[in-house]
Amino acid sequence: MSEKPPFPALAKQSIAVSAPITVAERSLTAIVYCEANFGGIDGKTANGLVRHSEKYEILSVIDSEKSGQDTGSILDGEPNGIPICSDLTEALAHADKVPDYFIFGIAPATGMLSPEERALILKAIEMGMNIVNGLHEFLNDDPDFAAAIAKSNVVIRDVRKPRAKKDLRVFSGRIAEVTCPCIAVLGTDCAIGKRTTATVLTRALNEMGIKAVMIGTGQTGLIQGARYGMALDAVPSQFCAGELEATILEAFEAEAPDVIFIEGQGSLSHPAYSTSSFILRGSCPDGVVLQHAPARKHRCDFEQMPMPTPASEINLIQTFAKTTVIGLTLNHENMTDTEVSSAIMSYEQELGIPVTDALARPTKRLVDMVLAAFPQIGGKLSIGAA
């Protein structure tokens, strides 16, 4: 299958986008492995880390097919100083010292390592790097990896590994105790920009003085540094709604936020994913922001499945759960700026809700979408800030 550009890489022409999300101080250095996938859909973990990481300073990305290029130029049309290296040797030469972490930045459909990837991670361990693994294959349970980390005195973070079954929570109904708005960011497909939109919203509101907390539900958000969350697709189905509910309660009680955003997974209408249904059940969201890619013709990795329309997805969401879709956000892959503007106008007329692009349009439009639906969360703003 041909490589498909991710949100928001462009195939037709450049669109001016907001500055990438950055954090001033990060204490851990890392290189990210994304061979043959950077800028593609399966490279979403690497793509996300380049745009935003609260925990790691990303030194470089490994992808021999795009070596010598700047990661920001590929993703957003603006250089960010993070280079793409051809292999681990070049990445180490670029770093001042051995990085703290080697992050596996690919999210393949299989969720498993190839023999070549196993050998590369073992080499990184031998060189003294800790490992971040977001796959369904838990490396701490592998005898070869267990022996390697013991010998090198490093650790492996199996991000997707859920807590012990005896500690998993079932749904209790206590979600009703959360008095601030809970907003889920869902989509019409996987790898469509739900996490990016949720991250942009959370950051923008916090910068305005509105306390917003994001609940991560996938491996990339957790690797980026989400303080609250779990890899929902690795939790046994009986506990998914309960684990999400309990995590939202923890965030609400610890942070006293004005609003909570829940990162969506997959798509409610997609037969390959069940996580969207658990997100709607576990969070009982007061509102939903829906993410859609107008130029995407078929579902990722399912060429026989055409993309749903936003209208059909909205109808399904609002039929399935007691909630309201408050706005539509666009993934502008394969679209020109003119086409984005046209799509925004067309969808607003058709759906009767606000529509914007989280990266290719001013962030204020995204914020206004939320404040219009939940004006109470803007109560702390001064007239000047509003």
N, C-alpha and C positions, 0 to 999 in steps of 0.2 A: 504494500500500500504506500502511496506517495506521502511524503512528509507534508503536514498541514500546518500553516502558521497559527500560533497561539494568540490569545488576547494579550496585547493589542498589536502584534506585529502586522505589518502591512504588505500587501502584494502589489497594489496598484500605484500608490504614491504616498509620500509622507504626510502625516497629519500632525500638527503641533500638539503635543501632549503636556500634561502637567509634569512637574519635576518628579523624578522617582522618589519614593518614600525612603528616607534615610534616618539613621539614628546617630547622634553625635558621638557617643562613646560605647564601644563594644569591647569586651575584654578578651574574647577568644578568637583566634585566627583560624581560617578554614579554606581549603580548596574544595571545589565541587566537581564531581565526576558526572559528565553528561554526554558521553560519547555518541556521536551521530544524532543527537536529539536536542541540542540547545536551540531554543527558539521554536521548537516543535511542541506538539501537544503532550507527548510522553515526557518531555523535559520540563514539565510544569513546576517541579520542585526546584530545579536550578533556576528557572525563570523567576519564580517567586522570591528566592533568596537574593538574587541580584537586585531586585527592586526594593526589597524590604527585609531586614533582619535585625531584630532587637538583641540577639545574643551573639552572633558571629560577625566578624569582619571578613568578608569574602575577598580573598586575595586573587583568585583566578578560577576559571572554569576549564575543565578538560574536555575538548571535543576536536579531534584531529581534522574533521571535515570543515571546521570554521576557524582553525588556528590562525593567529595573527590579527584577528578582528577584535573590536571592542564590544563587550556584551550589551552595553547601553545602546550603541548604534544599531545593533540587530533588533533589540526589543522595542525601543522607543524612538529611534532616529536621532538620539542624542548621546554622545560618548559619556561614560561614567568613570573611566579609568580602570575598570576591571577587565583584564585581557582574557582571551581564550588561548589556551596552550594545547599543544599537540598530544602531550602525554604527561605522565607523572614526573618524569625526569625534568622536563621543561618547566612544569609548574613549581617544582622544588627549587630550581635554579632562579626563578623569578622571585621567590620568597626570600626574605632576609635570613630566616631560620626555618627549621622544620615546623610546619603549622601545627596548631593544637589538634585540629580535626580534619578528617577526610570524610566528606559528606557524599553519600550516594544520591545523586540528584535526578535520577530517572524514575518515572512511575509507570513501568510497563504493565500491560494488561495481565500478564502472568503473575506478577508480583514476586518473581523468583530471579536469582542470579544465574548468569551463564558461567561456564567453566572459566572463561577468560576474566570475567569480573570477580570471581572468587579469588583467583590468583592475584589480581591487582590489589584487592582489599587486604589480603594476607601480606603483600609486600608493604602496603602502607602501615600496617600494624608493626611489621618488623622494623620499619624506620622510625617508630615511636609515635605514630599518630593515633589518636582516639578515633572511633568510627561512629558516624550517625547513619543508621539504616532505617529507611522508611518503608521497606518491603514487608510483605506478609510472611516472608521467610525470616525467622528469628535466629540471628547468628549466635547469640549467647547459648542457644540450645545445641549448636553444632560442635562436636568434639574438636574438630580442627581449629575452629575459631576460638573456642574456649582455651585450648592449649596455647594458642598464639598470643592471646591477650595476657594470659598468666605469665608467659615468658617475657613479654615486653613491658609488662606493668602498665597497660592502658585499659580503657573501657570501651565497650560497645553500647550505644544507645539504640535499642530496638524500639523505635518510636511507636510502632503499631501494637506492641504487645500489651494486651489489657491487664488490668489487675487480676489477682487470683479470684477464681469463681466464688469463693466463700466471702469475698469482699464486694462483689458486684451488687448494685442496688436495683430494685424493681420500682416501677412507677407507683407513686403513693398518692398523687393528687395535690401534694404540697406546692406545686407550681402556682397554685392560686394565691399563695402568700407573697409572691413577687408583685410588688405594686407599681414598679416602673414599667414602661412599655418594653415588650420583647419583640424584636423585628427579625424575621428570618430572611436571609438573602438566598433565594432559590433560583433555579435556572431551567432552561428548556433542553439542556444537554449537559454532559460532563465536560470538564476542562474548558469552561466557557467564561470564566472570570468572576465567579461568585466570591471567592476568597479575596480577590483584589478589590472588588467593590466594597465588601464589608470592611476591609482594612482601611481603605480611603475614607469611608464614612466615619469609622471609629476615630481615626487620627484627626480628621477635620473638626469633629464636634469637640473633642478634647481640647484642641487648640483654641476653640471659641469659648471655653469655660464650661461646656456641658460635659459632665462626666459620662463617658461611654465605655463599655466593656465589650470585648468580642469573645465569643465562645468558639474555639477552634474545633472542628469535627473531622479534620483530615490530617495526614502526616505532614504536609507542607506547612500548614499553619502552626503546628506544634514545633517543628524544626525552626521556624522563623522566630519563635519565642512567645507564642500565646501563653498567657499565665493560666488560663482555664481552658480545659478541653480534653478530648480523647479522640482516638482514631475510631470513629463509630463503625466503620465497616469491618473491624476486627473484633467487635464485642458480640458475644452470642445474642441472637435476636431477642430472646426473652428479657434481656437486660438493657437493650438499647435505649428505650424510652426512659427508663429509670435512671440510667447513668447520665443521660443528658439533663433530665430534670434535676438530679442531685447536684450536678456541676453548675447549672444556672443558679440554684439556691445558694451554693457556696460563694459564687461571685456576687450575688445580690447582698448576702449577709456580710461579706468581708469588705466590699467596695462601696456599698450604698450608692450605686450608680443612678444616673438620670435615665439611662436607656441601655438596653442590652441587645447586641446584634449576634445572631447565630449564623455561622457559616453553613451554607447548604452543601449538599453532596448529590451528584448525579442529577436526576430529574424525576419528578413524581410520575411522569408519563412513560418513562423509559423502563422496559421490562427487564433490563439487566441490573437495575439498581433498586434496592428497597430502603436505602438510607433516608431518602427524602420523606418517606412516610413516617419513619421513626422520629425525624426532626420535627415534623408537624405535630405528632402525638406527644413527644416528650417536652417540647417547648411551649405548646399551645400559644403560638405567636399572636400578638395583637395586630400585627401587620406583616406583609410580605413585600419585599422588593424582588422583582423578577428580572433575571439576566437573560438576554437573547442575542444571538448572532445572526443578523438578517441575511448575510451572504453565505452562511453555512447551508449547504444543500442537504446533507444527510448527517445522521448521528456519527460521532467519532467511533471509528472502528466497526461501524455497521452500515456499509454502503447501501444495503438493501432497505434501510429504514430512513425515510425522509424526515426532515426536521418538522416538529409540530409548530403551529402558529402560536404567537403569544396569547391570542384570544382563547384558543383551545386549552392551553396550559393554565391560564387564569381561571377558566371555568372549572377545570379539574381540581385545582387547589382549593377554590372557594366552595366546591361541592364536598370535597374530602374533609375539610376542616372548617371550624368556625373562626374564620379570619377574613381579612380583606387585602387584596393586592393594592398597595398604595402607589406604586410606580413601576416603570419599566426602565432598565438600564441596558445599554447596547455594548456588545463586543464588536469593535469595528474591523475585525480581520477581513482582509480582501476588499475593503471599502475605501473610497476616496472621501475627502472631507465633504464634498458636495453631496455624496450619497448618504453620509451620516446625517447631514442636515435634513435631507429629504425624508429619510426614514423617521427621524424624530417627529417631524410635522405630520407625517402620514399616520404613525402609531398614536400620536396624541389625538388626532381627529377620530380615528377608529375606536380607540379604547376609552377615551375620556379620562385619562390619568396622565400625570407628568411623565415625560420621557427624557432621558439624557444619556450621555456617555461619560462614565466615571473618570476616564483619562483624557479624552479628546475634547472635553468641554469643561468650563469652569466648575470647580468643586462646589461653588455656591449653589449651583443648580441641583446638585445631589443633596446638599444639606437642606435646601428649601423644600425638596420633595418630602423629607422626613418631618420637618417642622410644620409643614402644612397639614400633614396627617395627625401629628401629635404636638399641637402648639404648647401643651403644658411643659414639655421638656425644655423649651426655650425661655422659661420663666426667669432663669438666673441671669439672662443676658441683659446688659445695659442697652439703652436705646442706640448708642453708638455702635456697640458690637453687633446688634441685630441688623 
